[in-house]
């Protein structure tokens, strides 16, 4: 066991659902949102696309992330 989640089968579709006001919130804030699911090993990028959310799913396994410089 490597400690990394198993990669999903390639034939499994990935999908998303959002509330009706979420695209408007992202538009008003002028941002996109990046979500990482550690156990699922997915990096999800969300951006407003009119009245809908455009999502991009990526398989991503970071080995090390740091917000602080080495001491």
Number of C-alpha atoms within 10 A of each C-alpha: 4 5 6 13 13 10 10 12 7 7 6 7 7 10 8 10 8 9 9 11 10 15 20 17 12 17 15 10 8 10 12 14 11 12 11 16 12 13 11 15 18 18 17 16 16 19 19 20 13 10 12 16 21 14 18 15 15 12 13 14 16 8 6 5 6 6 5 6 5 5 3
